[in-house]
Amino acid sequence: MFEKVLIANRGEIALRIHRACREMGIKTVAVHSTADADAMHVRLANESVCIGPPPASESYLNIPAIISACEITGADAVHPGYGFLSENARFADILDAHGITFIGPTADHIRLMGDKIQAKVTARSLGIPCVPGSAGAIRTDEEAYEVAKETGYPVLVKAAAGGGGRGMKVARSEDELSGALSTARAEAKAAFGDDALYMEKYLGQPRHIEMQIIADSHGNVAHLGERDCSLQRRHQKVLEECPSPALNAVQRQKIGDIVRDAIAKLGYLGVGTIEFLYEDGEFYFIEMNTRLQVEHPITEAVTGIDIVREQIRIAAGLEMSFTQDDVTFSGHAIECRINAEDPRTFTPSPGTIKGFHTPGGLGVRVDSAAYSGYRIPPYYDSLIGKLVVHGRNRNECLMRLRRSLHEFVIDGIKTTIPLFQDLVNEPDFVNGDYHIHWLENYLRNKA
Ligand code: MV4
């Protein structure tokens, strides 16, 4: 097992990783920018290294500074968390060249899934159901017209280098297609330096359901069920739940078996998430994420598995601590992302937290690096905490979520807590009756 892990991240996820290391008897190294010198993740770690000025490009994304921090402290592995360098194949390669273990999948798998065309071609070849569309990249406009004729309109033009909603254009009819192609091509070239495009049938009101998978180097592969991440605004997830209100155990097992087989064939290592759109009872692959995700705690709540501990075990060459047969799904969990933002406009609200009181009690987990007196720097994303509530069923989970939101006090800045206090009483949400556009419609009608 590793003796010392460097955590190449900040905020709540740096703490989350530190906790797993601490339980495993592994020493931790925090890295931080000058803006984060008195951050909680720095205080809790065994050692810390300042890696640069506030902008992430010069600190948390600064590969030479992070490698130096590893060498200075003698860290034998790096956990990248989510965001920052977590899906940077070059970083994984550089660590490897320095004899430092990247706690994550191989650089080749990161690279493969980073190219959304290659990811989809691979997924299809592994038996994962995909959205009907172009077989790979669109080479000519004529080819695009033919594919659209087969799938029917509307179609969605996507960039191979995109993902997470960047670089997509809808064509509702044949006369919109050539414009969609040229705009998408120009935007992809400008944003990513790669103008490869592909095309899919546009699904109107799907849910976003993702499967958590995990695999070790001893041939063990398991799925840990799904998360419903449909409640989002501008491609930022707002609330996630596990299980999805739309699935039953039979559907879960069916898609679970498919992704598990696929991941085994792929020879994937570590944890990953396979993202689907789900409409009219059918799953359609869209992307695969090769990192630990923000919303992993809801899966931990219903399975009882410490996903970060398993990641570390797998990276160290050990077997994961369970098999698929050991995985049981118990009850229901919901995560609310508490952001330092205006709850109506979503304008960031950095500043000093004057009062901070977190809810507790049975089935309540708060992952946060904030505290009374903490000054939120304006340089990074606005997530300041995750409220994760678990109950024996969805109704118990909702009751517990309502009272937890009532207890949660954050004074001095604006947060998204009031949004959740409204949402938990909204009939569609209470009934689990929502899709990827529901929240934006709701916010528009409320304004
Ligand atoms: C789609 C789609 C409809 N049809 N693909 C957006 C992010 C990227 N990961 C894929 N996305 C979408 N792909 C087809 N064929 C609608 C979206 C989409 C979306 C997907 C998941 C979560 C939120 C979303 C919000 C808007 C659009």
Boltz pocket constraint, residues with backbone or C-beta under 6 A from the ligand:
constraints:
  - pocket:
      binder: B
      contacts: [[A, 131], [A, 156], [A, 163], [A, 164], [A, 165], [A, 166], [A, 200], [A, 201], [A, 202], [A, 203], [A, 204], [A, 208], [A, 229], [A, 230], [A, 232], [A, 235], [A, 277], [A, 286], [A, 287], [A, 436]]
      max_distance: 6.0
